[in-house]
Amino acid sequence: MHVPVKNICDLTKMIKTTYEEKDLNRLAKYLNIVVAHRQMGKRLASCKGFYIVISRIKHITINSDLLEEEQEIILAHEIGHAVLNHDTEIIRDFQLFPTKSYMEIEANIFAAELLLNDDEVLERLYDGYSFSEIAKDLIVYPELLAYKFYAMESRGINELNSPIGIKPDFLKSFSQECRMEENDESDIWWES
């Protein structure tokens, strides 16, 4: 079952307002979700994280070999699956299991809404920052910012022109080679 973008945004806002918690591990605990961090490899094909329900208890496992920023995005994404009550029988980050694109999109919207504040994005936009400058200044992947723009546009905030579209599987491309180029002045600052 698809969850409308507005409902995802409303749910995220309610969670942020209710718990006022920026530490996602603590937030998950408040939401009765068990989180474990385990080494799962540094290769591009390595599992980044997954969500599963065992004996009616929600569990998230995050690859501790990822960069901290990547772990945070993956955790926000997996919390999205948990709070949106996605069917865990079809949610896998492993190549051999199929995924449902709409569930990945919904979890990505939730992650973008959870991690990025509207005011911070809009402030930079009104100050004349380009899309890539906003991503760089907020230290987020451009793909996550594209989801934030998509969610904000869905809520009626216009004139957000993302130069990239939303991709359901962008999280699979995280790897240790994905690094922010700290001294790069160009608009392309994320290596792939």
Contacts in CASP RR format, 6 or more apart in sequence:
PFRMAT RR
TARGET T0000
AUTHOR 0000-0000-0000
METHOD contacts of the structure
MODEL  1
MHVPVKNICDLTKMIKTTYEEKDLNRLAKYLNIVVAHRQMGKRLASCKGF
YIVISRIKHITINSDLLEEEQEIILAHEIGHAVLNHDTEIIRDFQLFPTK
SYMEIEANIFAAELLLNDDEVLERLYDGYSFSEIAKDLIVYPELLAYKFY
AMESRGINELNSPIGIKPDFLKSFSQECRMEENDESDIWWES
2 102 0 8 1.000
2 106 0 8 1.000
3 84 0 8 1.000
3 106 0 8 1.000
5 109 0 8 1.000
5 150 0 8 1.000
5 151 0 8 1.000
5 154 0 8 1.000
5 155 0 8 1.000
6 154 0 8 1.000
6 155 0 8 1.000
8 84 0 8 1.000
8 106 0 8 1.000
8 109 0 8 1.000
8 110 0 8 1.000
8 113 0 8 1.000
8 151 0 8 1.000
9 109 0 8 1.000
9 113 0 8 1.000
9 151 0 8 1.000
9 154 0 8 1.000
9 155 0 8 1.000
11 83 0 8 1.000
11 84 0 8 1.000
11 110 0 8 1.000
12 110 0 8 1.000
12 113 0 8 1.000
12 114 0 8 1.000
13 113 0 8 1.000
15 27 0 8 1.000
15 31 0 8 1.000
15 83 0 8 1.000
15 114 0 8 1.000
16 114 0 8 1.000
19 27 0 8 1.000
19 30 0 8 1.000
19 31 0 8 1.000
21 27 0 8 1.000
21 30 0 8 1.000
24 72 0 8 1.000
24 75 0 8 1.000
24 76 0 8 1.000
24 79 0 8 1.000
24 114 0 8 1.000
25 35 0 8 1.000
25 75 0 8 1.000
27 79 0 8 1.000
28 34 0 8 1.000
28 35 0 8 1.000
28 60 0 8 1.000
28 75 0 8 1.000
28 79 0 8 1.000
28 82 0 8 1.000
29 35 0 8 1.000
31 58 0 8 1.000
31 79 0 8 1.000
31 82 0 8 1.000
31 83 0 8 1.000
32 57 0 8 1.000
32 58 0 8 1.000
33 58 0 8 1.000
33 59 0 8 1.000
33 60 0 8 1.000
33 79 0 8 1.000
33 82 0 8 1.000
34 57 0 8 1.000
34 58 0 8 1.000
34 59 0 8 1.000
34 60 0 8 1.000
35 59 0 8 1.000
35 60 0 8 1.000
35 61 0 8 1.000
35 62 0 8 1.000
35 75 0 8 1.000
36 59 0 8 1.000
36 60 0 8 1.000
36 61 0 8 1.000
36 62 0 8 1.000
37 61 0 8 1.000
37 62 0 8 1.000
37 63 0 8 1.000
37 64 0 8 1.000
37 71 0 8 1.000
38 61 0 8 1.000
38 62 0 8 1.000
38 63 0 8 1.000
38 64 0 8 1.000
39 63 0 8 1.000
39 64 0 8 1.000
39 65 0 8 1.000
40 46 0 8 1.000
40 47 0 8 1.000
40 48 0 8 1.000
40 49 0 8 1.000
40 61 0 8 1.000
40 63 0 8 1.000
40 64 0 8 1.000
40 65 0 8 1.000
41 47 0 8 1.000
41 63 0 8 1.000
41 65 0 8 1.000
42 65 0 8 1.000
42 66 0 8 1.000
42 175 0 8 1.000
42 176 0 8 1.000
43 175 0 8 1.000
44 172 0 8 1.000
44 173 0 8 1.000
44 175 0 8 1.000
44 177 0 8 1.000
45 95 0 8 1.000
46 63 0 8 1.000
46 65 0 8 1.000
46 175 0 8 1.000
47 63 0 8 1.000
47 93 0 8 1.000
47 94 0 8 1.000
48 62 0 8 1.000
48 63 0 8 1.000
48 66 0 8 1.000
48 70 0 8 1.000
48 74 0 8 1.000
48 93 0 8 1.000
48 171 0 8 1.000
48 172 0 8 1.000
48 174 0 8 1.000
49 60 0 8 1.000
49 61 0 8 1.000
49 62 0 8 1.000
49 63 0 8 1.000
49 74 0 8 1.000
49 78 0 8 1.000
49 93 0 8 1.000
50 60 0 8 1.000
50 61 0 8 1.000
50 78 0 8 1.000
50 91 0 8 1.000
50 92 0 8 1.000
50 93 0 8 1.000
50 94 0 8 1.000
51 58 0 8 1.000
51 59 0 8 1.000
51 60 0 8 1.000
51 78 0 8 1.000
51 81 0 8 1.000
51 82 0 8 1.000
51 86 0 8 1.000
51 88 0 8 1.000
51 91 0 8 1.000
52 58 0 8 1.000
52 59 0 8 1.000
52 61 0 8 1.000
52 88 0 8 1.000
52 91 0 8 1.000
53 59 0 8 1.000
53 88 0 8 1.000
58 82 0 8 1.000
60 75 0 8 1.000
60 78 0 8 1.000
60 79 0 8 1.000
60 82 0 8 1.000
62 71 0 8 1.000
62 74 0 8 1.000
62 75 0 8 1.000
62 78 0 8 1.000
63 71 0 8 1.000
63 74 0 8 1.000
64 71 0 8 1.000
65 176 0 8 1.000
66 74 0 8 1.000
66 174 0 8 1.000
66 176 0 8 1.000
67 176 0 8 1.000
67 178 0 8 1.000
67 179 0 8 1.000
69 139 0 8 1.000
70 174 0 8 1.000
70 178 0 8 1.000
72 115 0 8 1.000
73 111 0 8 1.000
73 115 0 8 1.000
73 140 0 8 1.000
73 141 0 8 1.000
73 144 0 8 1.000
73 171 0 8 1.000
73 174 0 8 1.000
74 171 0 8 1.000
74 174 0 8 1.000
76 110 0 8 1.000
76 111 0 8 1.000
76 114 0 8 1.000
76 115 0 8 1.000
77 107 0 8 1.000
77 108 0 8 1.000
77 110 0 8 1.000
77 111 0 8 1.000
77 171 0 8 1.000
78 107 0 8 1.000
79 110 0 8 1.000
79 111 0 8 1.000
79 114 0 8 1.000
80 86 0 8 1.000
80 106 0 8 1.000
80 107 0 8 1.000
80 110 0 8 1.000
80 111 0 8 1.000
80 114 0 8 1.000
81 88 0 8 1.000
81 91 0 8 1.000
81 103 0 8 1.000
81 107 0 8 1.000
83 110 0 8 1.000
84 103 0 8 1.000
84 106 0 8 1.000
84 107 0 8 1.000
84 110 0 8 1.000
86 103 0 8 1.000
86 106 0 8 1.000
86 107 0 8 1.000
87 103 0 8 1.000
90 97 0 8 1.000
90 98 0 8 1.000
90 99 0 8 1.000
90 100 0 8 1.000
90 103 0 8 1.000
91 99 0 8 1.000
91 100 0 8 1.000
91 103 0 8 1.000
92 99 0 8 1.000
93 99 0 8 1.000
93 171 0 8 1.000
93 172 0 8 1.000
99 168 0 8 1.000
99 169 0 8 1.000
101 168 0 8 1.000
101 169 0 8 1.000
102 168 0 8 1.000
104 168 0 8 1.000
104 169 0 8 1.000
104 171 0 8 1.000
105 166 0 8 1.000
105 168 0 8 1.000
108 144 0 8 1.000
108 147 0 8 1.000
108 166 0 8 1.000
108 168 0 8 1.000
108 170 0 8 1.000
108 171 0 8 1.000
109 147 0 8 1.000
109 150 0 8 1.000
109 151 0 8 1.000
111 144 0 8 1.000
111 147 0 8 1.000
112 144 0 8 1.000
112 145 0 8 1.000
112 147 0 8 1.000
112 148 0 8 1.000
112 150 0 8 1.000
112 151 0 8 1.000
113 148 0 8 1.000
113 151 0 8 1.000
115 140 0 8 1.000
115 144 0 8 1.000
116 138 0 8 1.000
116 140 0 8 1.000
116 144 0 8 1.000
116 145 0 8 1.000
116 148 0 8 1.000
118 152 0 8 1.000
118 157 0 8 1.000
120 138 0 8 1.000
121 134 0 8 1.000
121 138 0 8 1.000
121 145 0 8 1.000
121 148 0 8 1.000
121 149 0 8 1.000
121 152 0 8 1.000
122 157 0 8 1.000
124 133 0 8 1.000
124 134 0 8 1.000
124 137 0 8 1.000
124 138 0 8 1.000
125 134 0 8 1.000
125 160 0 8 1.000
129 137 0 8 1.000
130 187 0 8 1.000
131 142 0 8 1.000
131 145 0 8 1.000
131 149 0 8 1.000
131 161 0 8 1.000
131 162 0 8 1.000
131 163 0 8 1.000
131 164 0 8 1.000
132 142 0 8 1.000
132 163 0 8 1.000
132 187 0 8 1.000
132 188 0 8 1.000
132 189 0 8 1.000
133 187 0 8 1.000
134 145 0 8 1.000
135 141 0 8 1.000
135 142 0 8 1.000
135 144 0 8 1.000
135 145 0 8 1.000
135 189 0 8 1.000
135 190 0 8 1.000
136 180 0 8 1.000
136 189 0 8 1.000
138 145 0 8 1.000
139 180 0 8 1.000
141 170 0 8 1.000
141 178 0 8 1.000
141 190 0 8 1.000
142 164 0 8 1.000
142 190 0 8 1.000
143 164 0 8 1.000
143 166 0 8 1.000
143 167 0 8 1.000
143 170 0 8 1.000
144 170 0 8 1.000
145 162 0 8 1.000
146 162 0 8 1.000
146 164 0 8 1.000
146 165 0 8 1.000
146 166 0 8 1.000
146 167 0 8 1.000
147 166 0 8 1.000
149 160 0 8 1.000
149 161 0 8 1.000
149 162 0 8 1.000
150 162 0 8 1.000
150 165 0 8 1.000
150 166 0 8 1.000
152 160 0 8 1.000
153 160 0 8 1.000
173 192 0 8 1.000
177 191 0 8 1.000
177 192 0 8 1.000
178 190 0 8 1.000
178 191 0 8 1.000
178 192 0 8 1.000
179 190 0 8 1.000
179 191 0 8 1.000
180 189 0 8 1.000
180 190 0 8 1.000
181 189 0 8 1.000
181 190 0 8 1.000
181 191 0 8 1.000
END
